[in-house]
Amino acid sequence: MTTLKWADIKTVNHMTHVDNLAGILSQGLLAHNNGFQKVDISNRQVNQRRAVNEPVYGRPIHDYVPFYFNTRNAMLYRNQNVFGNDVIVLGFNKNLVEKSGMVLTNGNASCNNTRFSGKVGYLHALDWDNIFSESWCNYGVTDDELKREMMAEVLLHNHVAISELEVIYCNSQAVAKYIRANFALGNIQLRVDTSQFFTRH
């Protein structure tokens, strides 16, 4: 039985490198390979699989800005191992799912068995307990299906305005201090919240 619901979700989230924050704050979030991106944290192999059109509107997946419901997934784990505390999570207004032309997925958009929908009502068909699972491993064995589901996405076409950004999550006080010193955030909250990240040993 599903215990989590869409109503329990606070924001839709986008992970990035802190060095990309200046471009994001000035231009908003842009689709992949934009000229304002300084550090590409995406997985090159996965990106090759995303170089296809989604089945709802027939647009290239790379023409969308991707968001996760649960950013604490396999991509974040990989990116923290590569970039450490320079990875930050941007929490955007969850009502972006009502934006015209959005696409929802029930897992990682690069996987062959992931389903796509352009209907907001599809939110109620998602398995929120699986999406917010604590781990994609059972007794040290990877559950590939659960790993895929945890990376369910909201895809927003081309551009998302910075006015929709509500909170920036950091994994360290040092990164938060850097952001405070270098950017005027206005009403955007800045939080050091290690629960949004993985513990690194």
Backbone hydrogen bonds in HBPLUS format (Angstrom, degrees):
<---DONOR---> <-ACCEPTOR-->    atom                        ^
c    i                          cat <-CA-CA->   ^        H-A-AA   ^      H-
h    n   atom  resd res      DA  || num        DHA   H-A  angle D-A-AA Bond
n    s   type  num  typ     dist DA aas  dist angle  dist       angle   num
A0008-ASP N   A0005-LYS O   2.89 MM   3  5.41 150.7  1.98 113.1 122.0     1
A0009-ILE N   A0006-TRP O   3.03 MM   3  5.44 158.3  2.08 113.7 120.4     2
A0012-VAL N   A0092-PHE O   3.01 MM  80  5.27 158.3  2.06 143.7 149.1     3
A0092-PHE N   A0012-VAL O   2.75 MM  80  5.27 171.7  1.75 164.4 162.4     4
A0013-ASN N   A0068-TYR O   2.79 MM  55  5.08 175.6  1.79 157.1 156.5     5
A0068-TYR N   A0013-ASN O   2.67 MM  55  5.08 159.5  1.71 148.4 153.1     6
A0014-HIS N   A0090-LEU O   2.91 MM  76  5.12 154.3  1.98 141.0 149.5     7
A0090-LEU N   A0014-HIS O   2.79 MM  76  5.12 173.4  1.80 149.4 151.8     8
A0016-THR N   A0088-ILE O   3.00 MM  72  5.62 160.7  2.04 157.7 162.2     9
A0088-ILE N   A0016-THR O   2.88 MM  72  5.62 166.8  1.90 160.2 164.7    10
A0020-ASN N   A0017-HIS O   2.87 MM   3  5.54 163.3  1.90 122.6 128.3    11
A0018-VAL N   A0086-ASP O   2.81 MM  68  5.43 151.1  1.89 157.1 166.9    12
A0021-LEU N   A0018-VAL O   3.10 MM   3  5.35 163.9  2.12 111.4 116.4    13
A0024-ILE N   A0020-ASN O   3.11 MM   4  6.33 157.7  2.16 152.8 159.8    14
A0025-LEU N   A0021-LEU O   2.85 MM   4  5.98 167.5  1.86 158.7 161.1    15
A0026-SER N   A0022-ALA O   3.14 MM   4  6.28 143.0  2.28 141.2 150.7    16
A0027-GLN N   A0023-GLY O   2.85 MM   4  5.77 148.6  1.94 145.6 154.0    17
A0028-GLY N   A0024-ILE O   2.68 MM   4  4.66 145.0  1.80 135.3 140.4    18
A0029-LEU N   A0160-VAL O   2.89 MM 131  5.01 148.0  1.99 153.2 154.4    19
A0160-VAL N   A0029-LEU O   2.83 MM 131  5.01 148.4  1.93 143.7 151.0    20
A0031-ALA N   A0158-ASN O   3.09 MM 127  5.11 134.9  2.30 145.9 140.0    21
A0037-GLN N   A0034-ASN O   3.41 MM   3  5.96 170.3  2.42 115.8 118.6    22
A0047-ASN N   A0043-ASN O   2.86 MM   4  6.08 157.8  1.91 157.4 164.8    23
A0048-GLN N   A0044-ARG O   3.14 MM   4  6.39 141.8  2.29 141.2 149.6    24
A0049-ARG N   A0046-VAL O   2.95 MM   3  5.19 124.2  2.27 101.2 115.6    25
A0050-ARG N   A0046-VAL O   3.09 MM   4  6.46 129.9  2.35 140.5 154.8    26
A0050-ARG N   A0047-ASN O   3.08 MM   3  4.89 131.8  2.33  90.6 104.2    27
A0051-ALA N   A0048-GLN O   3.32 MM   3  5.30 161.1  2.36  99.8 104.9    28
A0061-ILE N   A0052-VAL O   2.88 MM   9  6.11 166.1  1.89 167.7 162.9    29
A0054-GLU N   A0059-ARG O   2.81 MM   5  5.75 156.0  1.87 164.5 158.2    30
A0058-GLY N   A0054-GLU O   3.12 MM   4  5.26 127.4  2.41 133.3 147.1    31
A0063-ASP N   A0060-PRO O   2.92 MM   3  5.39 161.4  1.95 113.9 119.9    32
A0064-TYR N   A0061-ILE O   3.07 MM   3  5.63 156.2  2.13 120.8 122.6    33
A0158-ASN N   A0063-ASP O   2.81 MM  95  5.48 160.7  1.85 149.9 156.1    34
A0065-VAL N   A0156-LEU O   2.67 MM  91  5.11 167.8  1.69 148.8 151.1    35
A0156-LEU N   A0065-VAL O   3.00 MM  91  5.11 169.2  2.01 142.9 145.8    36
A0067-PHE N   A0154-VAL O   2.86 MM  87  5.02 138.8  2.03 145.4 157.2    37
A0154-VAL N   A0067-PHE O   2.90 MM  87  5.02 151.0  1.98 133.5 140.9    38
A0073-ASN N   A0071-THR O   2.77 MM   2  5.40 135.0  1.98 107.2  92.9    39
A0077-TYR N   A0073-ASN O   3.05 MM   4  6.36 160.2  2.09 153.9 160.2    40
A0078-ARG N   A0074-ALA O   3.02 MM   4  6.20 161.5  2.06 145.4 149.6    41
A0079-ASN N   A0075-MET O   2.89 MM   4  6.10 162.9  1.92 150.4 155.6    42
A0080-GLN N   A0076-LEU O   2.80 MM   4  5.94 156.9  1.85 155.5 160.4    43
A0081-ASN N   A0077-TYR O   3.21 MM   4  6.38 150.8  2.30 140.1 147.6    44
A0082-VAL N   A0078-ARG O   3.12 MM   4  6.43 137.0  2.32 140.6 152.5    45
A0083-PHE N   A0079-ASN O   2.70 MM   4  5.70 172.7  1.70 157.6 160.3    46
A0084-GLY N   A0080-GLN O   2.80 MM   4  4.39 137.2  1.98 117.7 124.4    47
A0086-ASP N   A0083-PHE O   3.28 MM   3  5.73 157.7  2.33 133.1 133.2    48
A0087-VAL N   A0084-GLY O   3.43 MM   3  6.39 168.4  2.44 122.1 123.3    49
A0089-VAL N   A0169-TYR O   3.08 MM  80  5.01 165.5  2.10 141.0 145.6    50
A0169-TYR N   A0089-VAL O   2.76 MM  80  5.01 176.0  1.76 159.9 161.3    51
A0091-GLY N   A0167-VAL O   2.76 MM  76  5.01 169.3  1.77 157.9 159.9    52
A0166-GLU N   A0091-GLY O   2.88 MM  75  5.78 160.4  1.92 154.4 161.0    53
A0167-VAL N   A0091-GLY O   3.19 MM  76  5.01 157.3  2.24 140.5 143.6    54
A0093-ASN N   A0164-GLU O   2.90 MM  71  5.44 157.2  1.95 152.2 159.2    55
A0096-LEU N   A0093-ASN O   3.18 MM   3  6.06 159.0  2.22 123.1 125.4    56
A0097-VAL N   A0094-LYS O   3.24 MM   3  6.31 174.1  2.25 125.7 126.6    57
A0098-GLU N   A0095-ASN O   3.00 MM   3  5.68 167.5  2.02 118.3 122.2    58
A0099-LYS N   A0096-LEU O   2.94 MM   3  5.23 164.9  1.96 114.2 118.2    59
A0102-MET N   A0099-LYS O   3.22 MM   3  5.88 150.6  2.31 143.9 141.0    60
A0103-VAL N   A0155-LEU O   2.91 MM  52  4.99 152.6  1.99 143.3 150.6    61
A0155-LEU N   A0103-VAL O   2.73 MM  52  4.99 171.7  1.74 160.1 162.0    62
A0104-LEU N   A0117-SER O   2.72 MM  13  5.20 171.8  1.73 163.9 165.9    63
A0117-SER N   A0104-LEU O   2.89 MM  13  5.20 145.2  2.01 148.7 153.8    64
A0105-THR N   A0153-GLU O   2.99 MM  48  5.20 147.8  2.10 154.2 151.7    65
A0106-ASN N   A0115-ARG O   3.17 MM   9  5.69 144.1  2.30 146.3 153.8    66
A0108-ASN N   A0148-ARG O   2.99 MM  40  5.23 136.1  2.19 122.8 134.8    67
A0111-CYS N   A0108-ASN O   3.06 MM   3  5.75 171.6  2.07 125.0 127.6    68
A0114-THR N   A0111-CYS O   3.26 MM   3  5.54 166.9  2.28 113.8 115.7    69
A0122-TYR N   A0119-LYS O   3.04 MM   3  5.67 162.2  2.07 116.1 121.8    70
A0123-LEU N   A0120-VAL O   3.02 MM   3  5.96 170.7  2.02 128.5 131.2    71
A0124-HIS N   A0121-GLY O   3.13 MM   3  5.88 150.8  2.22 118.0 123.1    72
A0125-ALA N   A0122-TYR O   2.92 MM   3  5.19 156.6  1.97 110.2 118.0    73
A0126-LEU N   A0123-LEU O   3.31 MM   3  5.54 159.4  2.35 104.1 110.2    74
A0131-ILE N   A0127-ASP O   3.01 MM   4  6.31 161.8  2.04 151.5 157.4    75
A0132-PHE N   A0128-TRP O   2.94 MM   4  6.04 155.7  2.00 148.2 153.2    76
A0133-SER N   A0130-ASN O   3.11 MM   3  4.95 156.2  2.17 111.0 108.4    77
A0143-ASP N   A0136-TRP O   2.72 MM   7  5.46 176.1  1.72 165.6 164.2    78
A0138-ASN N   A0141-VAL O   2.82 MM   3  5.16 161.1  1.86 147.5 147.8    79
A0141-VAL N   A0138-ASN O   3.02 MM   3  5.16 162.5  2.05 109.5 115.1    80
A0147-LYS N   A0143-ASP O   2.91 MM   4  6.12 161.7  1.94 157.6 163.7    81
A0148-ARG N   A0144-ASP O   2.99 MM   4  6.13 149.8  2.08 139.0 146.3    82
A0149-GLU N   A0145-GLU O   2.96 MM   4  6.25 162.2  2.00 149.3 153.7    83
A0150-MET N   A0146-LEU O   2.94 MM   4  6.11 158.0  1.99 154.9 159.6    84
A0151-MET N   A0148-ARG O   3.10 MM   3  5.53 150.9  2.19 108.7 117.4    85
A0152-ALA N   A0149-GLU O   3.05 MM   3  5.46 136.7  2.24 128.3 123.1    86
A0159-HIS N   A0157-HIS O   2.76 MM   2  6.00 141.8  1.91 112.5 100.0    87
A0164-GLU N   A0161-ALA O   3.12 MM   3  5.87 167.7  2.14 118.1 122.0    88
A0165-LEU N   A0162-ILE O   3.00 MM   3  5.35 165.3  2.02 113.7 118.5    89
A0189-GLN N   A0166-GLU O   2.96 MM  23  6.19 164.8  1.99 146.9 142.2    90
A0168-ILE N   A0189-GLN O   2.82 MM  21  6.18 147.4  1.93 142.9 152.6    91
A0191-ARG N   A0168-ILE O   2.90 MM  23  6.21 171.4  1.91 169.1 170.6    92
A0170-CYS N   A0191-ARG O   2.83 MM  21  6.18 152.5  1.90 157.6 163.8    93
A0193-ASP N   A0170-CYS O   3.02 MM  23  6.15 148.7  2.12 162.3 165.6    94
A0176-ALA N   A0172-SER O   3.25 MM   4  6.52 162.9  2.28 145.3 150.2    95
A0177-LYS N   A0173-GLN O   2.83 MM   4  6.00 156.2  1.89 149.4 155.9    96
A0178-TYR N   A0174-ALA O   3.04 MM   4  6.27 152.4  2.12 141.9 149.1    97
A0179-ILE N   A0175-VAL O   2.98 MM   4  6.27 159.3  2.02 151.6 156.6    98
A0180-ARG N   A0176-ALA O   2.92 MM   4  6.18 166.9  1.94 154.5 157.9    99
A0181-ALA N   A0177-LYS O   3.03 MM   4  6.14 152.3  2.11 143.9 151.2   100
A0182-ASN N   A0178-TYR O   3.15 MM   4  6.23 132.2  2.39 142.0 153.4   101
A0182-ASN N   A0179-ILE O   3.22 MM   3  5.30 137.4  2.41  99.0 110.3   102
A0183-PHE N   A0179-ILE O   3.00 MM   4  5.75 140.2  2.16 158.2 161.3   103
A0188-ILE N   A0185-LEU O   2.98 MM   3  5.27 165.6  2.00 134.9 134.3   104
A0196-GLN N   A0193-ASP O   3.12 MM   3  5.88 166.2  2.14 120.2 124.5   105
A0197-PHE N   A0194-THR O   3.07 MM   3  5.27 162.6  2.10 109.3 114.5   106
